[in-house]
């Protein structure tokens, strides 16, 4: 891991100092530092500045300084390159960016000593079909969400699994989540927490009109199709809360396990359940 790409959420007040500290340590230890263009503006002598979209292909390791949203945007760009990502939290909840700012340099030192784990996480691939036309296709690390606009009425969805009709929803929307995303929007909507390295998909309705509609956990290998049966309403498909596609009546959202897997660096001393206790305050009154 000689080439280290760095991307930061530049509007965080501590970003400048943290980037400078990390760049100094890496240079001192003979690593080639590649900075995303906006991140490069935070330091005096940045060296090579690279477009965000090009950074994964030129890096052996990505260090993401910010929040989960910053990491999610980089994960989609990594795709099938297999570049490991170290997420460092500069504020907020930070399930994916679990490394605290104060632990940055000790964590990097441990990583280069071979003392850190690299976990594989599944992703989802979603594409929209309108009749015989395929409109778009994207991948998501957290979730694929179909939701109505604030002023729209309840929307109606039909869900098929492995080509067979499974259920229908009349709800404000539907969250299709990976295990990684089970602690994100899915959890807020009443979905289960799923161990993050599992291969599974969670379907969680948003404010379902039918109380018997409960979250559903499926094997990741099963293809899912969601058909929008509602017309003349504003309905959106969003991926990781960052990419949006407008849907129309009769559109079909096809969701399957993506071929690429994301590799996240984790401290072996910080287990998933310790992260839950820290972030969700499990066991506290």
matplotlib code that plots the C-alpha trace (Angstrom):
import matplotlib.pyplot as plt

x = [0.0, 2.3, -0.2, -2.7, -5.6, -7.2, -10.6, -12.1, -15.4, -13.8, -16.5, -15.7, -13.8, -11.1, -10.5, -7.6, -5.6, -6.4, -5.5, -2.2, -1.3, -2.0, -0.1, 2.9, 2.9, 2.5, 5.3, 7.6, 7.0, 7.7, 4.1, 2.9, 0.0, -2.8, -5.3, -8.8, -8.9, -11.0, -9.1, -5.8, -6.8, -6.6, -2.8, 0.1, 2.0, -0.5, 1.5, -0.7, -4.3, -6.7, -10.4, -12.6, -13.8, -10.1, -8.8, -9.7, -8.0, -4.7, -4.7, -3.8, -5.7, -8.4, -8.6, -12.0, -12.2, -15.7, -19.0, -20.8, -22.1, -18.6, -17.6, -20.8, -20.0, -16.4, -17.7, -19.8, -16.7, -14.5, -16.8, -15.0, -11.5, -11.2, -9.4, -9.7, -11.3, -10.4, -13.2, -12.4, -15.2, -15.0, -18.4, -21.9, -22.9, -20.5, -21.3, -19.1, -16.5, -16.0, -12.4, -12.3, -10.3, -8.0, -7.2, -6.3, -2.5, -2.4, -4.9, -2.8, 0.3, -1.4, -2.7, 0.8, 2.0, -0.7, -2.7, -6.0, -8.8, -10.4, -14.0, -15.9, -19.4, -22.0, -23.5, -26.8, -27.2, -30.4, -31.7, -34.9, -36.9, -39.6, -41.3, -38.5, -36.1, -33.5, -33.2, -30.3, -28.3, -26.4, -24.8, -25.4, -23.6, -26.4, -29.8, -32.1, -35.2, -38.5, -40.4, -43.1, -42.7, -43.9, -47.1, -48.0, -50.5, -49.7, -48.0, -48.7, -45.9, -45.9, -42.9, -41.7, -38.9, -37.1, -39.8, -42.7, -45.1, -44.3, -46.4, -47.8, -47.3, -49.4, -47.0, -45.0, -42.2, -40.0, -36.4, -34.3, -31.2, -27.9, -26.7, -24.4, -27.4, -29.5, -28.3, -29.2, -32.6, -33.8, -33.3, -35.2, -38.1, -38.3, -36.2, -33.9, -30.2, -28.3, -24.7, -22.8, -20.7, -23.8, -25.2, -28.8, -31.3, -33.9, -37.2, -38.7, -41.9, -42.0, -45.2, -47.2, -50.9, -51.3, -50.1, -49.3, -46.6, -43.4, -39.7, -38.6, -35.1, -34.1, -31.0, -28.9, -28.8, -32.5, -33.4, -36.1, -38.4, -40.6, -43.3, -44.8, -48.5, -49.3, -49.7, -49.7, -47.6, -44.0, -42.1, -38.3, -35.7, -32.7, -29.5, -27.6, -29.5, -27.3, -28.4, -32.0, -34.1, -37.7, -40.1, -43.4, -46.4, -45.4, -41.7, -39.9, -36.9, -34.8, -32.5, -29.9, -26.6, -23.9, -20.8, -18.4, -17.8, -16.5, -13.6, -13.6, -10.7, -11.7, -9.8, -10.1, -10.4, -13.6, -16.3, -19.6, -21.5, -19.1, -19.9, -23.6, -23.2, -21.2, -23.4, -26.9, -26.2, -27.3, -27.8, -28.0, -31.1]
y = [0.0, 2.7, 5.0, 6.5, 8.5, 11.0, 12.7, 14.9, 16.6, 20.0, 22.0, 20.3, 22.8, 20.3, 19.0, 21.2, 20.2, 16.5, 16.4, 18.2, 15.8, 12.7, 14.0, 14.8, 11.3, 9.5, 11.6, 10.9, 7.2, 7.1, 6.8, 8.5, 10.8, 11.5, 14.2, 14.7, 18.2, 20.0, 18.3, 19.4, 23.0, 22.5, 22.0, 24.2, 21.8, 19.2, 17.4, 15.5, 16.6, 14.0, 14.2, 12.3, 9.9, 9.1, 8.7, 5.0, 3.8, 5.5, 4.4, 1.3, 2.6, 5.3, 7.3, 9.1, 11.9, 13.0, 11.2, 8.2, 10.2, 10.9, 7.3, 6.2, 8.4, 7.0, 3.4, 3.8, 5.2, 2.3, -0.3, -3.4, -2.1, -3.6, -0.7, -0.8, 2.2, 3.5, 5.8, 8.4, 10.2, 14.0, 14.4, 13.0, 9.4, 7.6, 3.8, 3.4, 6.0, 4.3, 5.4, 8.5, 11.5, 11.1, 7.5, 8.4, 8.1, 5.1, 3.4, 4.1, 2.9, -0.3, -0.7, -0.6, -3.0, -5.5, -5.3, -4.2, -6.3, -5.6, -6.6, -7.4, -5.8, -6.6, -3.9, -3.7, -3.0, -1.3, -0.5, 1.1, -0.5, 1.4, -1.0, -2.6, 0.3, 0.3, 3.8, 3.8, 1.5, 2.3, 0.6, 1.3, 0.3, 1.2, 1.2, 1.6, 3.6, 4.2, 7.1, 9.6, 13.3, 15.3, 16.3, 13.0, 10.5, 6.9, 5.0, 1.4, -1.0, -4.7, -6.8, -9.9, -12.1, -14.5, -13.9, -14.7, -12.2, -11.8, -8.9, -5.5, -2.3, 0.8, 3.0, 6.2, 4.1, 1.1, 0.7, -2.1, -2.3, -4.2, -5.4, -2.4, -0.1, -1.9, 0.7, 3.6, 4.6, 1.0, 1.1, 4.5, 2.9, 0.0, -2.5, -5.1, -4.8, -7.3, -8.3, -6.3, -9.0, -11.2, -11.5, -10.5, -7.9, -6.3, -4.9, -2.4, -0.4, 3.2, 4.0, 1.1, 1.5, -2.2, -3.1, -6.7, -5.5, -6.2, -6.0, -8.9, -10.4, -12.3, -14.1, -11.7, -14.0, -13.6, -10.9, -8.5, -6.5, -3.6, -2.2, 1.2, 1.0, 4.6, 7.2, 11.0, 11.3, 12.4, 9.2, 9.0, 6.2, 7.1, 5.2, 5.8, 9.1, 10.7, 9.6, 10.2, 9.0, 10.0, 7.1, 6.9, 4.5, 1.1, 1.5, -1.5, -1.2, -4.3, -4.9, -7.6, -8.3, -6.4, -8.2, -5.7, -5.8, -3.0, -3.5, -1.6, -1.3, -2.2, -2.3, -6.0, -4.7, -2.8, -5.4, -4.6, -4.9, -2.4, 0.0, -0.5, 0.1, 3.3, 4.7, 3.5, 3.6, -0.1, -1.1, 2.5, 3.7]
z = [0.0, -1.2, -2.9, -0.4, -1.7, 0.7, 0.4, 3.2, 3.8, 3.4, 5.3, 8.6, 10.8, 11.7, 8.2, 7.4, 10.5, 10.2, 6.5, 7.1, 10.0, 7.9, 4.8, 7.0, 8.6, 5.2, 3.6, 6.5, 6.1, 2.3, 1.1, -2.1, -1.2, -3.7, -2.7, -4.1, -5.7, -3.1, -0.3, -1.8, -1.3, 2.5, 2.7, 1.7, -0.5, -1.6, -4.3, -6.9, -6.9, -8.5, -9.5, -7.0, -9.8, -10.7, -7.1, -6.5, -9.7, -8.7, -5.0, -3.0, 0.0, 0.4, 3.6, 3.9, 6.4, 7.2, 7.7, 6.4, 3.4, 2.2, 2.5, 0.6, -2.3, -2.5, -2.2, -5.3, -7.2, -6.0, -7.7, -8.6, -8.0, -4.6, -3.0, 0.8, 2.5, 5.9, 7.2, 9.9, 11.6, 11.7, 13.5, 13.5, 14.1, 11.8, 11.6, 8.5, 9.5, 12.9, 13.5, 15.7, 14.7, 17.7, 16.6, 13.0, 13.2, 15.6, 13.2, 10.1, 11.9, 12.8, 9.3, 7.8, 10.4, 9.2, 12.4, 11.0, 9.4, 6.0, 5.9, 2.7, 2.4, -0.2, -2.4, -4.3, -8.0, -9.0, -12.5, -13.7, -16.5, -18.4, -20.7, -22.8, -22.1, -19.3, -18.1, -15.6, -13.4, -10.2, -7.2, -3.5, -0.3, 2.1, 0.5, -2.5, -1.5, -3.4, -1.8, -2.5, -2.3, 0.7, -0.9, -2.6, -1.3, -0.4, -3.2, -4.3, -5.0, -6.2, -5.2, -6.9, -5.7, -8.0, -10.6, -8.3, -6.8, -3.1, -1.7, -2.3, -0.3, 0.1, 2.0, 1.9, 0.3, 0.5, 1.7, 0.2, 2.4, 2.6, 6.1, 6.1, 5.6, 8.2, 10.8, 8.6, 7.2, 7.5, 11.3, 11.6, 9.7, 12.1, 10.3, 11.9, 12.6, 10.4, 11.0, 8.4, 6.7, 5.9, 2.4, 2.9, 1.7, 4.0, 2.7, 5.0, 4.2, 5.2, 7.2, 5.6, 5.4, 6.3, 9.8, 8.8, 6.4, 8.4, 7.4, 5.4, 5.2, 2.0, 0.8, -1.2, -4.2, -5.0, -7.6, -6.6, -8.8, -7.5, -9.8, -9.2, -9.6, -8.7, -11.4, -11.4, -8.3, -7.7, -6.8, -6.5, -6.5, -4.4, -3.8, -0.6, -0.3, -2.9, -6.4, -7.5, -10.3, -11.0, -11.4, -13.4, -13.3, -14.5, -14.0, -12.6, -10.2, -10.5, -7.5, -7.1, -5.3, -7.1, -8.3, -6.7, -2.9, -0.8, 1.5, 4.8, 7.2, 10.8, 14.0, 15.3, 18.8, 17.9, 17.3, 15.6, 19.0, 20.7, 17.8, 18.4, 22.1, 21.4, 18.6, 19.7, 23.5, 23.9, 27.5, 28.8, 30.7]

ax = plt.figure().add_subplot(projection="3d")
ax.plot(x, y, z, "-o")
ax.set_aspect("equal")
plt.show()
